[in-house]
Amino acid sequence: MDRIDRQIIAALQARGRTTNAELARLASLAPSSTLDRVRRLEERGVIRGYRALLAPQALGLDVQAMVLINLDRHQAGPIEEFEERIRAVPGVKACYHLTGRYDYMLHLIARDIDHLRELVTHTIGSVRGVEKQETFLVLSMPKEDVGCPLDVLPSADQTTTQEA
């Protein structure tokens, strides 16, 4: 990935609605060349998609929580079954498989405390294999997800050297 690709992904990550014409001006390329680069970045899986960032409170989703979970068994079958069940729960914003004291961390989003209680006790609590769960309410988000930190990527020179 060269300097121009980095400019393109930085612009799209900051503002997904950046037009191809704007990207072309930013990268000092013809719009057709810019479009080719964006398509290659999509094909390579660097750009996985585009979405709108929604304000949960504006949608009536006023409670967020992190739930740490331990499974009772750690074989492939129970892990895959747990992950499949969790993917189907609409209130789960994200699920992380961890090392350390807990097996999983779920980021839940709910309408209110009653909805959160329902998610934790009945929906997640009923998933086979959940041995223990601990719930933490999110009080605030001093830093929200802003995407991948592009300033820590290896330079184009390092990438070329590593690939050689």
C-alpha positions in Angstrom: 0.0 0.0 0.0 1.5 3.3 -1.1 1.1 6.9 0.0 -1.9 7.4 -2.3 -3.7 4.4 -1.0 -3.1 5.6 2.6 -4.6 9.0 1.7 -7.6 7.4 0.1 -8.4 5.1 3.1 -7.7 7.9 5.6 -10.2 10.1 3.8 -12.8 7.4 3.5 -12.4 6.3 7.1 -12.8 9.9 8.3 -15.8 10.5 6.0 -17.3 7.5 4.2 -19.4 9.8 1.9 -16.3 11.4 0.3 -17.0 11.4 -3.4 -14.6 9.9 -6.0 -14.0 13.4 -7.3 -13.0 14.6 -3.9 -10.7 11.6 -3.5 -9.1 12.3 -6.9 -8.4 15.9 -6.0 -6.9 14.8 -2.6 -4.7 12.2 -4.3 -3.9 14.3 -7.3 -5.1 11.6 -9.6 -7.7 11.2 -12.4 -11.1 10.1 -11.1 -10.8 6.9 -13.1 -7.4 6.0 -11.5 -8.9 6.9 -8.0 -11.9 4.7 -8.6 -9.6 1.8 -9.7 -7.6 2.2 -6.5 -10.7 2.2 -4.3 -12.0 -1.0 -6.1 -8.6 -2.7 -5.6 -8.7 -1.7 -1.9 -12.2 -3.2 -1.6 -11.2 -6.4 -3.5 -8.2 -6.9 -1.2 -10.4 -6.5 1.8 -8.7 -3.3 3.1 -12.0 -1.5 2.7 -14.7 -3.9 4.1 -17.7 -1.6 3.6 -19.4 1.7 4.3 -21.9 2.7 7.0 -23.5 5.5 8.8 -22.5 6.2 12.4 -25.7 6.4 14.4 -26.4 8.1 17.7 -27.8 5.4 20.0 -29.6 7.9 22.3 -31.3 9.5 19.3 -32.7 6.1 18.6 -33.9 5.5 22.2 -31.0 3.2 23.1 -29.9 4.8 26.3 -28.0 2.0 28.1 -24.7 0.3 27.1 -22.9 -2.3 29.0 -19.9 -4.6 28.7 -20.5 -8.2 29.7 -17.6 -10.5 30.5 -18.3 -14.2 30.0 -16.7 -17.5 30.8 -17.7 -20.7 29.1 -17.9 -24.0 30.8 -16.1 -25.8 28.0 -13.4 -24.6 25.6 -13.6 -27.1 22.7 -14.3 -26.0 19.2 -17.9 -27.2 19.1 -19.1 -25.3 22.2 -17.2 -22.2 21.2 -18.7 -22.2 17.7 -22.2 -22.8 19.1 -21.8 -19.9 21.6 -20.5 -17.5 18.9 -23.4 -18.5 16.5 -26.0 -17.8 19.2 -24.4 -14.5 20.2 -24.3 -13.3 16.5 -28.1 -13.8 16.5 -28.7 -11.5 19.5 -29.7 -8.0 18.2 -28.6 -6.2 21.4 -25.0 -7.4 21.0 -23.1 -4.6 19.3 -19.8 -6.4 19.3 -18.3 -9.7 20.6 -14.6 -10.2 21.4 -13.0 -13.6 22.1 -10.3 -13.0 24.7 -7.3 -14.4 26.4 -6.9 -14.1 30.1 -9.4 -14.4 32.9 -12.5 -14.2 30.7 -13.4 -16.0 27.5 -15.5 -13.3 25.8 -16.5 -9.6 26.2 -19.8 -8.4 24.7 -20.7 -4.8 24.1 -24.5 -4.6 24.6 -26.8 -1.8 23.7 -30.3 -1.6 25.2 -33.3 0.7 25.4 -33.2 0.9 29.2 -32.1 -1.1 32.3 -35.1 -3.4 32.1 -34.2 -4.3 28.5 -30.5 -4.8 29.5 -31.7 -7.1 32.4 -33.7 -9.1 29.8 -30.7 -9.4 27.5 -28.3 -10.4 30.3 -30.5 -12.8 32.3 -32.7 -14.4 29.7 -31.2 -14.0 26.3 -27.4 -14.4 27.0 -28.0 -16.2 30.3 -29.8 -19.0 28.4 -27.1 -19.6 25.9 -25.8 -23.1 26.5 -22.3 -23.2 27.8 -22.3 -19.8 29.6 -20.9 -20.6 33.0 -20.4 -17.1 34.4 -21.1 -13.5 33.4 -20.2 -10.2 34.9 -21.9 -7.0 33.6 -20.4 -3.5 33.7 -22.5 -0.4 32.8 -20.9 2.1 30.5 -21.1 5.5 32.1 -19.6 7.5 29.3 -17.4 7.0 26.2 -14.4 9.5 26.5 -13.1 8.1 23.2 -15.3 6.3 20.6 -14.2 4.0 17.9 -12.6 6.2 15.2 -11.4 3.3 13.0 -8.0 1.9 12.5 -5.0 4.0 13.6 -3.4 4.6 10.2 -0.4 6.4 11.7 1.0 3.1 13.1 1.0 1.3 9.8 4.4 0.2 8.5 5.7 2.7 5.9 5.5 1.8 2.2 9.3 1.2 2.4 8.9 -1.3 5.3 6.0 -3.1 3.5 8.1 -3.5 0.3 11.1 -4.8 2.3 9.0 -7.3 4.2 7.3 -8.6 1.1 10.7 -9.1 -0.7 
